[in-house]
């Protein structure tokens, strides 16, 4: 039979290897989640700005001027949100 202390040592080594592997996977998943979050924020801001411009153009019958203006406003807002969020994520790390 094997020594119980030997078994405990091997068990501790195996647990530490698994723990290190899980931490690596969580960091990669967290990175991908943050990347998708930044991309989604940018796209959503541009879409919202464009939709607002489209609706206002329909009401005021000024096509395509308000669509263009609000497209650029949405783009600017999206870029500012991405910069703010990226700075916050960098500060947290």
C-alpha positions as CSV (number, residue, x, y, z in Angstrom):
1,X,0.0,0.0,0.0
2,X,1.1,3.6,-0.5
3,X,1.9,6.0,2.2
4,X,-1.1,8.3,3.1
5,X,1.3,11.3,3.3
6,X,2.5,10.5,-0.2
7,X,-1.1,10.5,-1.4
8,X,-1.9,13.8,0.3
9,X,1.2,15.4,-1.3
10,X,0.2,14.2,-4.8
11,X,-3.4,15.4,-4.2
12,X,-2.2,18.9,-3.2
13,X,0.0,19.1,-6.4
14,X,-2.9,18.0,-8.6
15,X,-5.3,20.5,-7.0
16,X,-2.8,23.3,-7.5
17,X,-2.4,22.4,-11.1
18,X,-6.1,22.4,-11.7
19,X,-6.5,25.7,-9.8
20,X,-3.8,27.4,-12.0
21,X,-5.5,26.1,-15.1
22,X,-8.9,27.4,-14.1
23,X,-7.5,30.8,-13.3
24,X,-5.9,31.0,-16.8
25,X,-9.2,30.1,-18.4
26,X,-11.1,32.7,-16.4
27,X,-8.7,35.5,-17.4
28,X,-9.1,34.6,-21.1
29,X,-12.9,34.5,-20.7
30,X,-12.8,37.8,-18.9
31,X,-10.8,39.4,-21.7
32,X,-13.2,38.1,-24.4
33,X,-16.2,39.4,-22.4
34,X,-14.6,42.8,-22.1
35,X,-13.8,42.9,-25.8
36,X,-17.4,42.1,-26.7
37,X,-18.7,44.6,-24.2
38,X,-16.6,47.4,-25.8
39,X,-17.7,46.5,-29.3
40,X,-21.4,46.3,-28.3
41,X,-21.2,49.7,-26.6
42,X,-19.9,51.3,-29.7
43,X,-22.3,49.6,-32.1
44,X,-25.3,50.3,-29.8
45,X,-24.5,54.0,-29.5
46,X,-24.2,54.4,-33.3
47,X,-27.5,52.5,-33.9
48,X,-29.3,54.6,-31.3
49,X,-28.1,57.8,-32.7
50,X,-29.0,56.8,-36.2
51,X,-32.5,55.7,-35.2
52,X,-33.1,58.9,-33.3
53,X,-32.0,60.8,-36.4
54,X,-34.3,58.8,-38.6
55,X,-37.3,59.3,-36.4
56,X,-36.7,63.1,-36.1
57,X,-36.2,63.3,-39.9
58,X,-39.6,61.6,-40.4
59,X,-41.3,64.1,-38.0
60,X,-39.6,67.2,-39.4
61,X,-39.3,66.1,-43.0
62,X,-35.6,67.1,-43.2
63,X,-34.2,63.9,-44.7
64,X,-31.2,63.1,-44.6
65,X,-29.7,65.9,-42.4
66,X,-30.8,64.7,-39.0
67,X,-29.8,61.1,-39.7
68,X,-26.3,62.3,-40.6
69,X,-26.0,64.6,-37.6
70,X,-27.2,62.0,-35.1
71,X,-25.1,59.3,-36.7
72,X,-22.0,61.3,-35.9
73,X,-23.3,62.2,-32.5
74,X,-23.9,58.5,-31.8
75,X,-20.4,57.7,-33.0
76,X,-18.8,60.3,-30.8
77,X,-20.9,59.1,-27.8
78,X,-19.9,55.5,-28.5
79,X,-16.2,56.3,-28.8
80,X,-16.3,58.3,-25.5
81,X,-18.1,55.3,-23.8
82,X,-15.5,52.9,-25.1
83,X,-12.6,55.1,-23.9
84,X,-14.2,55.6,-20.5
85,X,-14.9,51.9,-20.0
86,X,-11.4,50.9,-21.2
87,X,-9.8,53.4,-18.8
88,X,-11.9,51.9,-15.9
89,X,-11.0,48.4,-16.8
90,X,-7.3,49.3,-17.0
91,X,-7.5,51.0,-13.6
92,X,-9.2,47.9,-12.1
93,X,-6.4,45.7,-13.3
